């Protein structure tokens, strides 16, 4: 997460609203590593990640007056939502958010996916960096819905609304993403043995 505590959060917000560049730099320094990780779950190209982060911080600084604190960690959560939304905007703009992945291309990989018990054996031993790489390799639509549901903990109704798809499409894309990721985790771990 970030190292922003209650009093510091209030001070940063107040100073950023006043236009204090030092406070902006402080918020950036405290959060950029985490926000880069958030963005990288959605956006694969590192140049695009930099663009999304730049847009996100500009938006955060310019709209800081609309921020409402709901307790410690609110600023971090607010900034995280901005980063996720800016990531989705980039994917839409680049027409990379193709929700309807051609099932014919995925079906063969899914047929051999192991059951949950086998997956748990392999998933418990995978390095977090390897797991993030495998998530990044999912097709953009799968990756986006997987992240929104599994990581951001958004319900399919909210995801559907955000992406302009049906709730059923969101749920089925998540299910397919999960199965494809499971297959890839098992294959990755088997190669290491």
Beta strands, then each sheet from edge to edge (+ up, - down):
end
